Amino acid sequence: MKKILFGLAVLAALSFTQNTNAQAKPKGKEWKVPAADAAKKSTVKAGDASAIAAGKEIWARDCKSCHGVKGLGDGSKAAKIDISCGDFSSKEFQSLSDGAIFYKTKIGRKPMPSFKEKLSDAELWQVTAYMRTFKK
């Protein structure tokens, strides 16, 4: 029983350290979004369950390795990146317009890849809708 409790304590400590380290990294440079792009409106209606489910699938395939399962910036590849992968549950991120999130996901900038050749605009809006579910 003591071995099991010790093992659970070690796992909890490692989990805490991974989350803490993910947020301890410096932010990248300011990322300005052109006003016209920030003003774009999503083609996905708020709360559209099928669009959110599709966005979740795309997230699991293309985003979670860096940004983590819940968008906390603690994915398996995050440790290899010099800057924070962001906390998408934060007030700062959630205050971005849908157009700004869409733009950043589509265009990318190092170390964030561009998805304009990989995902359609409809898929990018689905991922944007899914990212809204991370709101605290």
C-alpha positions in Angstrom: 0.0 0.0 0.0 2.9 2.4 0.8 4.4 1.7 -2.6 1.1 2.6 -4.3 0.7 5.8 -2.3 4.4 6.7 -3.0 3.9 6.1 -6.7 0.7 8.2 -6.8 2.6 11.0 -5.0 5.4 10.9 -7.6 2.9 11.0 -10.5 1.1 14.0 -8.9 4.4 15.8 -8.4 5.5 15.2 -12.0 2.2 16.3 -13.3 2.4 19.5 -11.2 5.9 20.1 -12.4 5.0 19.7 -16.1 2.1 22.1 -15.8 4.1 24.6 -13.8 7.1 24.4 -16.3 4.8 24.9 -19.2 3.6 28.2 -17.8 7.0 29.3 -16.6 8.4 29.8 -20.1 8.5 33.3 -21.5 5.8 34.4 -23.9 6.7 34.9 -27.5 6.8 38.4 -29.1 3.6 40.3 -29.4 1.5 38.8 -32.2 -0.5 41.5 -33.9 -3.4 40.5 -36.1 -4.5 42.8 -38.9 -7.7 44.6 -38.0 -9.6 43.2 -41.0 -8.7 39.6 -40.0 -9.5 40.3 -36.3 -13.0 41.5 -37.4 -13.9 38.3 -39.3 -16.9 36.5 -37.9 -17.0 32.8 -37.4 -19.1 30.7 -39.8 -19.8 28.4 -36.8 -22.8 29.3 -34.7 -22.0 29.5 -30.9 -22.6 26.2 -29.2 -22.8 24.2 -32.4 -22.1 20.7 -30.9 -21.2 19.0 -34.2 -18.8 21.8 -35.2 -17.2 21.7 -31.7 -16.9 17.9 -31.9 -15.2 18.2 -35.3 -12.9 20.8 -33.9 -12.0 18.5 -31.0 -10.9 15.8 -33.5 -8.8 18.3 -35.4 -7.3 19.5 -32.1 -6.4 16.0 -31.0 -4.7 15.3 -34.3 -2.9 18.6 -34.9 -2.8 20.8 -31.8 -2.6 18.9 -28.5 1.0 17.7 -28.9 2.1 21.3 -28.2 -0.9 22.9 -26.6 -2.1 20.0 -24.5 -5.4 18.2 -24.1 -7.1 21.2 -22.4 -5.1 24.0 -24.1 -2.8 24.7 -21.2 0.4 24.7 -23.2 1.5 21.5 -21.6 1.5 19.1 -24.6 4.2 16.4 -25.0 6.2 18.6 -27.4 5.9 21.8 -25.3 9.1 21.0 -23.4 11.1 21.2 -26.6 9.8 24.7 -27.4 11.7 27.7 -26.1 8.6 29.8 -25.5 5.3 29.1 -23.8 2.7 27.3 -25.9 0.1 29.5 -24.2 -2.8 28.9 -21.9 -5.9 29.0 -24.0 -8.2 28.9 -20.9 -6.8 32.3 -19.8 -8.8 35.5 -19.9 -6.2 37.0 -22.2 -6.6 34.3 -24.8 -10.4 34.0 -24.5 -10.7 37.8 -25.0 -9.3 37.5 -28.5 -11.8 37.7 -31.3 -12.8 34.6 -33.2 -11.2 36.3 -36.2 -7.9 36.7 -34.4 -7.8 33.1 -33.2 -8.7 31.9 -36.8 -5.9 34.1 -38.2 -3.2 32.9 -35.8 -4.1 29.3 -36.4 -4.2 29.7 -40.2 -1.1 31.9 -40.7 1.1 30.7 -37.8 4.6 32.0 -37.0 7.6 30.2 -35.6 7.4 27.9 -33.7 3.6 27.7 -34.5 3.2 26.2 -37.9 0.8 27.5 -40.5 -2.3 25.5 -41.1 -3.5 27.3 -44.3 -2.4 24.4 -46.5 -3.5 21.6 -44.1 -6.9 22.8 -42.9 -9.9 24.3 -44.8 -11.4 27.5 -43.5 -14.4 25.5 -42.2 -12.0 23.3 -40.2 -10.2 26.3 -38.8 -13.5 27.8 -37.6 -14.4 24.4 -36.0 -11.0 24.4 -34.2 -11.7 28.0 -33.1 -15.1 27.0 -31.7 -13.5 24.1 -29.9 -10.8 26.4 -28.3 -13.7 28.5 -26.9 -14.6 25.4 -24.7 -11.3 25.9 -22.8 -12.7 29.1 -21.1 -12.4 28.8 -17.3 
